[in-house]
Amino acid sequence: MDAPANYLATPQTGMVALDFENEAKGDDSILFWAKRYWEAEVDGSPEGTLRAKRADLQLFLSYFSTVVGSDLVDYWTPSVSKGFRSWLDNPAPAKPSRSHQERYAPSSINRMLATIRHFAKYIESTRRFEAGPPMKNIKDLDLQTPVWKGLSELELMRLRAALDQVTQLAGRKQQMPLRNRAVFILGLDTALRAFEIATLNYDQYQGKYLKRVKGKASIYADVYLSADARRELDQYIAQERGTQPGALFVTNRGGMMSRQQIDRFLKTVAAQANAKLPPDEQINLHAHMLRHTSTKRVYEKKGPVEAKEHGRHKSFKQLERYAAQTQQEREETVDNLWS
């Protein structure tokens, strides 16, 4: 862990080196617990999770050190947590100041609170805080109904047509058009995240299932594949990949396909679809939009229970953003309220 294991940022000065042996040696130091928490609960998570958790912890420890003036973990009280929440929600706070001057978005604040809430629970699983649980009664900020971030029927139709065109235009086998096509269909049919697709191994593809797919928080699931997804995978394996062990989706040099490569390909498909579209109809495609689109389709057809299982969500609360109405759907609901 780069920070906060060896460094602690202060809002005024940024990153400053700490004498880790002296400052975080005992279990009365919040840095000691931050390092243990990172190693036990965070390390090995997807790249995006690592970045977010590192930023959240670093910002909290920065606030803690400046406000409390100590790294003693028992100085972390509900008042400190409440102050941290207010500080994040305050534009250009004077004391302590911070490099990000604008108010953080409510969704970002709630994500940070979730991180330090998890951190606090980890500490509490081993030792008690002298002043009691530091996140007790610290509520998330109320959010507006989330906006859906998927694809409309028209956008999906246009992207499917663009996918066909991009596949045909890729004239060389080195461009691996069948791999790219299989990734698109797999993401749309299964709601797998980009990192979940990128880290699949060939031996996980067994019959009609991808076995023991590792998701967020080390949750494993067997994922059913539609006939379309199996057909695309089989063509890719037969004509481009081969049956050797290793990653399921490989580069033309045999390495593992990265999530960045997945996003680049999806942008190529979107660019093809956008070529003849007016500015107000342009599609800004990324991998998570396929996940949103897939999960909502299951929600509409089978309801929240099946949608939760399909998206492999831990709670129904997490499902809300995937099942939310589009702005157009909300307008139509009001227009047709009494008809």
C-alpha positions as CSV (number, residue, x, y, z in Angstrom):
1,M,0.0,0.0,0.0
2,D,1.7,3.3,-1.1
3,A,-0.5,5.4,1.2
4,P,-1.3,5.4,3.9
5,A,1.2,2.7,4.9
6,N,4.3,4.9,4.4
7,Y,2.9,8.3,3.9
8,L,0.2,10.6,5.2
9,A,-1.2,13.5,3.2
10,T,-2.2,16.7,4.9
11,P,-4.7,19.0,3.1
12,Q,-2.2,21.9,3.2
13,T,1.0,20.2,2.2
14,G,0.0,17.1,0.2
15,M,2.0,13.9,0.6
16,V,4.6,14.0,3.5
17,A,6.8,11.1,4.5
18,L,6.3,9.5,7.9
19,D,8.7,7.5,10.0
20,F,6.6,4.4,9.7
21,E,8.7,2.4,12.2
22,N,8.1,5.0,14.9
23,E,4.7,6.3,13.9
24,A,2.8,3.1,13.1
25,K,4.6,0.4,15.0
26,G,2.0,0.0,17.8
27,D,-1.6,-1.0,17.5
28,D,-2.7,2.3,19.0
29,S,-1.8,4.0,15.6
30,I,-4.5,4.5,13.0
31,L,-1.7,4.0,10.4
32,F,-1.0,0.6,11.8
33,W,-4.7,-0.3,11.3
34,A,-4.8,1.2,7.9
35,K,-1.9,-1.0,6.7
36,R,-3.5,-4.1,8.2
37,Y,-6.9,-3.2,6.7
38,W,-5.4,-2.7,3.2
39,E,-3.5,-6.0,3.3
40,A,-6.5,-8.0,4.6
41,E,-9.4,-6.4,2.9
42,V,-8.3,-4.4,-0.1
43,D,-5.1,-5.7,-1.6
44,G,-5.8,-7.8,-4.7
45,S,-9.0,-6.0,-5.6
46,P,-9.6,-4.7,-9.2
47,E,-7.6,-1.7,-10.3
48,G,-10.5,0.7,-10.1
49,T,-11.3,-0.4,-6.5
50,L,-7.7,0.0,-5.4
51,R,-7.6,3.6,-6.8
52,A,-10.8,4.6,-5.1
53,K,-10.0,3.0,-1.8
54,R,-6.5,4.5,-1.7
55,A,-7.9,8.0,-2.4
56,D,-10.7,7.6,0.2
57,L,-8.4,6.4,2.9
58,Q,-5.7,8.9,2.1
59,L,-8.2,11.8,2.3
60,F,-9.6,10.6,5.6
61,L,-6.2,10.1,7.2
62,S,-5.2,13.5,5.9
63,Y,-8.3,15.1,7.6
64,F,-7.8,13.0,10.8
65,S,-4.2,14.0,11.2
66,T,-4.8,17.7,10.7
67,V,-7.9,18.0,12.8
68,V,-6.9,15.6,15.6
69,G,-3.2,16.4,15.6
70,S,-2.3,12.8,16.4
71,D,-2.4,9.3,14.8
72,L,-3.9,7.6,17.9
73,V,-6.7,5.4,16.7
74,D,-8.8,6.0,19.8
75,Y,-9.1,9.7,18.9
76,W,-11.3,8.6,16.0
77,T,-14.8,9.3,17.4
78,P,-18.2,9.9,15.9
79,S,-17.6,13.7,16.1
80,V,-14.5,13.3,13.9
81,S,-16.5,11.2,11.4
82,K,-19.4,13.7,11.3
83,G,-16.9,16.5,10.8
84,F,-15.3,14.7,7.9
85,R,-18.7,14.3,6.2
86,S,-19.4,18.0,6.6
87,W,-16.0,18.9,5.4
88,L,-16.4,16.9,2.2
89,D,-19.8,18.6,1.6
90,N,-18.4,22.1,2.2
91,P,-17.1,24.1,-0.8
92,A,-13.6,25.6,-0.3
93,P,-13.4,24.9,3.5
94,A,-11.0,27.2,5.3
95,K,-10.0,24.8,8.1
96,P,-8.6,22.4,7.1
97,S,-8.2,23.5,3.5
98,R,-7.9,21.0,0.7
99,S,-6.6,20.9,-2.9
100,H,-10.1,20.0,-4.2
101,Q,-11.9,23.2,-3.5
102,E,-15.4,22.4,-4.8
103,R,-17.9,20.4,-2.8
104,Y,-17.7,16.7,-3.5
105,A,-20.6,15.1,-5.3
106,P,-23.0,13.4,-2.9
107,S,-22.4,10.0,-4.5
108,S,-18.6,10.5,-4.0
109,I,-19.1,11.4,-0.3
110,N,-21.3,8.3,0.2
111,R,-18.6,6.2,-1.4
112,M,-15.9,7.7,0.9
113,L,-18.2,7.1,3.9
114,A,-18.7,3.5,2.9
115,T,-14.9,3.0,2.7
116,I,-14.1,4.4,6.1
117,R,-17.2,2.6,7.6
118,H,-15.7,-0.6,6.3
119,F,-12.3,0.4,7.7
120,A,-13.9,1.1,11.1
121,K,-15.7,-2.2,11.2
122,Y,-12.4,-4.0,10.4
123,I,-10.8,-2.4,13.4
124,E,-13.8,-3.1,15.6
125,S,-13.6,-6.8,14.7
126,T,-10.3,-6.9,16.6
127,R,-10.4,-4.1,19.2
128,R,-12.8,-1.7,20.7
129,F,-12.7,2.1,20.3
130,E,-12.5,3.9,23.7
131,A,-15.3,6.3,22.6
132,G,-17.4,3.6,20.9
133,P,-17.9,2.9,17.2
134,P,-16.7,6.0,15.3
135,M,-19.2,5.6,12.5
136,K,-22.2,5.2,14.8
137,N,-25.2,7.2,13.5
138,I,-23.2,8.7,10.6
139,K,-25.7,8.5,7.8
140,D,-25.1,8.7,4.0
141,L,-26.2,11.9,2.2
142,D,-29.7,11.6,0.6
143,L,-29.4,11.3,-3.1
144,Q,-31.8,12.0,-5.9
145,T,-33.2,9.1,-7.7
146,P,-30.2,7.7,-9.7
147,V,-30.1,8.3,-13.5
148,W,-29.9,5.2,-15.5
149,K,-26.6,4.8,-17.5
150,G,-27.6,2.1,-20.0
151,L,-28.5,2.1,-23.7
152,S,-31.9,2.7,-25.2
153,E,-33.4,0.3,-27.7
154,L,-32.4,2.6,-30.6
155,E,-28.8,3.0,-29.3
156,L,-28.4,-0.7,-28.9
157,M,-29.7,-1.4,-32.4
158,R,-27.3,1.2,-33.8
159,L,-24.4,-0.3,-31.8
160,R,-25.2,-3.8,-33.0
161,A,-25.1,-2.7,-36.6
162,A,-21.8,-0.9,-35.9
163,L,-20.4,-4.0,-34.3
164,D,-21.2,-5.9,-37.5
165,Q,-19.5,-3.2,-39.6
166,V,-16.4,-3.1,-37.4
167,T,-16.1,-6.9,-37.5
168,Q,-16.2,-6.9,-41.3
169,L,-13.8,-4.0,-41.6
170,A,-11.2,-5.7,-39.5
171,G,-9.6,-7.6,-42.4
172,R,-6.5,-9.0,-40.6
173,K,-6.6,-11.9,-38.1
174,Q,-4.2,-9.9,-36.0
175,Q,-6.9,-7.4,-35.2
176,M,-8.9,-10.2,-33.5
177,P,-12.3,-9.1,-34.6
178,L,-14.0,-12.3,-33.3
179,R,-12.5,-11.8,-29.9
180,N,-13.8,-8.3,-29.8
181,R,-17.2,-9.3,-30.9
182,A,-17.4,-12.1,-28.3
183,V,-16.4,-9.5,-25.6
184,F,-19.3,-7.2,-26.6
185,I,-21.9,-10.0,-26.7
186,L,-20.6,-11.5,-23.5
187,G,-20.8,-8.1,-21.6
188,L,-24.3,-7.4,-22.9
189,D,-25.7,-10.9,-22.2
190,T,-24.2,-11.6,-18.8
191,A,-23.7,-8.1,-17.3
192,L,-20.1,-9.0,-16.4
193,R,-17.9,-6.1,-15.5
194,A,-14.9,-5.3,-17.7
195,F,-12.4,-6.5,-15.2
196,E,-14.4,-9.8,-14.7
197,I,-14.2,-10.4,-18.5
198,A,-10.5,-9.5,-18.7
199,T,-9.5,-11.8,-15.9
200,L,-11.4,-14.9,-17.2
201,N,-9.4,-18.0,-17.8
202,Y,-10.0,-20.5,-20.7
203,D,-10.7,-23.4,-18.3
204,Q,-13.6,-21.5,-16.8
205,Y,-15.5,-21.9,-20.0
206,Q,-17.3,-25.2,-19.4
207,G,-20.3,-26.0,-21.5
208,K,-23.1,-23.5,-21.0
209,Y,-21.3,-21.8,-18.1
210,L,-18.4,-19.7,-17.0
211,K,-17.4,-21.3,-13.8
212,R,-16.4,-19.6,-10.6
213,V,-16.2,-16.1,-12.0
214,K,-14.6,-13.8,-9.4
215,G,-16.5,-10.5,-8.9
216,K,-16.2,-7.6,-6.5
217,A,-15.5,-8.4,-2.9
218,S,-14.2,-11.8,-3.9
219,I,-17.7,-13.1,-4.7
220,Y,-17.6,-16.1,-7.0
221,A,-20.5,-17.1,-9.2
222,D,-21.2,-19.5,-12.1
223,V,-22.5,-17.4,-15.0
224,Y,-24.8,-18.9,-17.6
225,L,-24.1,-18.1,-21.3
226,S,-26.8,-17.6,-23.9
227,A,-26.6,-19.5,-27.1
228,D,-25.5,-16.3,-28.9
229,A,-22.6,-15.8,-26.4
230,R,-21.5,-19.4,-26.7
231,R,-21.6,-19.2,-30.5
232,E,-19.4,-16.1,-30.5
233,L,-17.0,-17.6,-28.0
234,D,-16.7,-20.8,-30.0
235,Q,-15.9,-19.0,-33.2
236,Y,-13.3,-16.8,-31.5
237,I,-11.6,-19.9,-29.9
238,A,-11.7,-21.9,-33.1
239,Q,-10.4,-19.2,-35.5
240,E,-8.3,-16.8,-33.3
241,R,-7.4,-18.1,-29.9
242,G,-6.9,-21.9,-29.9
243,T,-7.3,-24.2,-27.0
244,Q,-4.1,-23.6,-25.0
245,P,-4.3,-22.8,-21.3
246,G,-4.3,-19.2,-20.1
247,A,-6.5,-16.2,-20.3
248,L,-9.8,-16.6,-22.2
249,F,-9.4,-13.3,-24.0
250,V,-5.9,-12.8,-25.2
251,T,-4.0,-10.2,-27.2
252,N,-2.5,-11.0,-30.6
253,R,0.7,-11.8,-28.8
254,G,-0.9,-14.2,-26.4
255,G,-1.1,-12.0,-23.3
256,M,-4.2,-11.2,-21.2
257,M,-6.5,-8.7,-22.8
258,S,-6.8,-5.6,-20.5
259,R,-9.9,-3.7,-19.4
260,Q,-8.4,-0.7,-21.2
261,Q,-8.3,-2.6,-24.4
262,I,-11.9,-3.6,-23.9
263,D,-12.8,0.1,-23.5
264,R,-10.8,1.1,-26.6
265,F,-12.6,-1.4,-28.7
266,L,-16.0,-0.3,-27.4
267,K,-15.1,3.3,-28.3
268,T,-14.3,2.1,-31.8
269,V,-17.8,0.6,-32.1
270,A,-19.3,3.8,-30.8
271,A,-17.3,5.9,-33.3
272,Q,-18.6,3.7,-36.1
273,A,-22.2,4.2,-34.9
274,N,-21.7,7.9,-34.4
275,A,-20.2,8.6,-37.8
276,K,-23.5,9.6,-39.3
277,L,-25.4,10.7,-36.2
278,P,-26.1,14.3,-35.3
279,P,-24.3,15.7,-32.2
280,D,-27.3,15.3,-29.9
281,E,-27.6,11.5,-30.7
282,Q,-23.9,10.6,-30.2
283,I,-23.3,7.5,-28.0
284,N,-20.5,7.6,-25.4
285,L,-20.1,3.9,-24.9
286,H,-18.2,2.2,-22.1
287,A,-18.2,-1.3,-20.7
288,H,-20.4,-0.5,-17.7
289,M,-23.2,0.6,-20.0
290,L,-23.6,-2.9,-21.3
291,R,-23.9,-4.1,-17.7
292,H,-26.6,-1.5,-17.0
293,T,-28.5,-2.4,-20.1
294,S,-28.4,-6.1,-19.4
295,T,-29.4,-5.8,-15.8
296,K,-32.4,-3.5,-16.6
297,R,-33.6,-5.9,-19.3
298,V,-33.8,-8.7,-16.7
299,Y,-35.4,-6.3,-14.2
300,E,-38.1,-5.4,-16.7
301,K,-38.8,-9.0,-17.8
302,K,-38.4,-10.9,-14.5
303,G,-38.4,-8.4,-11.6
304,P,-35.9,-7.3,-9.0
305,V,-35.0,-10.7,-7.5
306,E,-33.8,-12.1,-10.8
307,A,-32.1,-8.8,-11.7
308,K,-30.2,-8.8,-8.5
309,E,-29.0,-12.4,-9.2
310,H,-28.2,-11.6,-12.8
311,G,-26.1,-8.6,-11.9
312,R,-24.6,-10.4,-8.9
313,H,-25.4,-7.5,-6.6
314,K,-25.0,-7.9,-2.8
315,S,-28.1,-6.0,-2.0
316,F,-31.2,-4.5,-3.6
317,K,-29.9,-1.0,-2.8
318,Q,-27.1,-1.6,-5.2
319,L,-29.7,-2.5,-7.8
320,E,-31.4,0.9,-7.7
321,R,-29.1,2.6,-10.2
322,Y,-29.4,-0.3,-12.7
323,A,-33.2,-0.3,-12.6
324,A,-33.8,3.4,-12.6
325,Q,-35.9,5.0,-15.3
326,T,-34.5,7.0,-18.1
327,Q,-35.4,10.7,-18.2
328,Q,-37.7,9.9,-21.2
329,E,-39.4,7.1,-19.2
330,R,-40.0,9.4,-16.3
331,E,-41.6,12.1,-18.6
332,E,-43.8,9.5,-20.2
333,T,-44.9,8.2,-16.8
334,V,-46.1,11.7,-15.8
335,D,-47.7,12.3,-19.2
336,N,-49.7,9.1,-19.0
337,L,-50.4,9.2,-15.3
338,W,-54.1,9.6,-15.7
339,S,-54.7,8.2,-19.1
